[in-house]
Amino acid sequence: MKSAKENSKISISIRAMRSSDLEQIVAMERAIFPDPWPRSAFEDHLNQDGWGGFVAVSDEGVVGYACWMVVSDEGHLTNIAVAKSHRRKSVAQHLLEAILVVTKDKSCEFILLEVRPSNEEAIAFYRKYGFDVLYRRPSYYHNPVEDALVMVKYFD
Ligand SMILES: CC(C)(COP(=O)(O)OP(=O)(O)OC[C@H]1O[C@@H](n2cnc3c(N)ncnc32)[C@H](O)[C@@H]1OP(=O)(O)O)[C@@H](O)C(=O)NCCC(=O)NCCS
């Protein structure tokens, strides 16, 4: 259990994602992203070894989620999103911290992610928590087509 910022009036807990969360998560994903993941992508994260997810839960239900996978010694942050109504209350920070713990525990030396260069909010968030741009992957995203910045954070 972790609390969000003290000055916010919400209480958030972080726990492992469950299949019973998927209806809310898929609805949030569709509301937030122009190129949303299908339900099956979240199901994969629940069912595959070395993949997983966390949700941030308030009295209103799921208000944020994040997914991870581990390949060899690489951790991957594959998705993270917070409901618009709950942003800037440290919800993503707590989700990211949970993913850093699990990927470190699985002996990862670093964690990678992809982000649209136009997504300045997410880039600001990732930079705050120690991610740097590694390289640019051309035309990685569709709908709309855009390059991806691959960002990395090395564990000490
Ligand atoms: C990126 C996102 C997950 C951040 O979620 P959040 O819960 O609002 O982030 P936090 O409150 O934990 O932010 C922690 C810090 O990150 C930085 N940050 C977060 N959002 C920011 C923004 N919009 N502009 C500038 N800095 C920001 C700030 O330093 C912030 O600390 P502060 O509020 O004390 O200034 C959220 O904006 C989101 O869901 N965006 C849409 C989905 C998305 O783009 N996901 C990433 C795909 S690659």
The ligand as a Gaussian input file, in Angstrom:
#p B3LYP/6-31G(d) Opt

LIG

0 1
 C        2.699000      10.466000     -18.255000
 C        1.648000      10.161000     -17.179000
 C        1.570000       8.642000     -17.024000
 C        2.119000      10.804000     -15.854000
 O        1.167000      10.428000     -14.846000
 P        0.963000      11.276000     -13.492000
 O        0.333000      10.367000     -12.502000
 O        0.278000      12.545000     -13.795000
 O        2.485000      11.593000     -13.070000
 P        2.998000      11.938000     -11.597000
 O        1.970000      12.737000     -10.869000
 O        3.488000      10.689000     -10.937000
 O        4.208000      12.891000     -11.989000
 C        5.450000      12.846000     -11.333000
 C        6.353000      13.900000     -11.928000
 O        6.535000      13.696000     -13.336000
 C        6.586000      14.980000     -14.003000
 N        5.389000      15.171000     -14.822000
 C        4.278000      14.410000     -14.844000
 N        3.375000      14.916000     -15.717000
 C        3.930000      16.035000     -16.240000
 C        3.478000      17.009000     -17.167000
 N        2.256000      16.941000     -17.724000
 N        4.303000      18.046000     -17.482000
 C        5.527000      18.145000     -16.906000
 N        6.008000      17.249000     -16.006000
 C        5.217000      16.203000     -15.670000
 C        6.591000      16.022000     -12.889000
 O        7.950000      16.236000     -12.508000
 C        5.812000      15.313000     -11.792000
 O        6.093000      15.816000     -10.493000
 P        5.279000      17.108000      -9.945000
 O        3.810000      16.855000     -10.178000
 O        5.649000      17.144000      -8.491000
 O        5.782000      18.276000     -10.741000
 C        0.260000      10.769000     -17.530000
 O        0.417000      12.112000     -17.966000
 C       -0.513000      10.004000     -18.587000
 O       -1.248000       9.068000     -18.294000
 N       -0.361000      10.401000     -19.874000
 C       -1.123000       9.751000     -20.970000
 C       -0.628000       8.348000     -21.222000
 C        0.811000       8.367000     -21.710000
 O        1.220000       9.217000     -22.485000
 N        1.577000       7.352000     -21.256000
 C        2.977000       7.204000     -21.641000
 C        3.050000       6.481000     -22.932000
 S        4.765000       6.283000     -23.456000

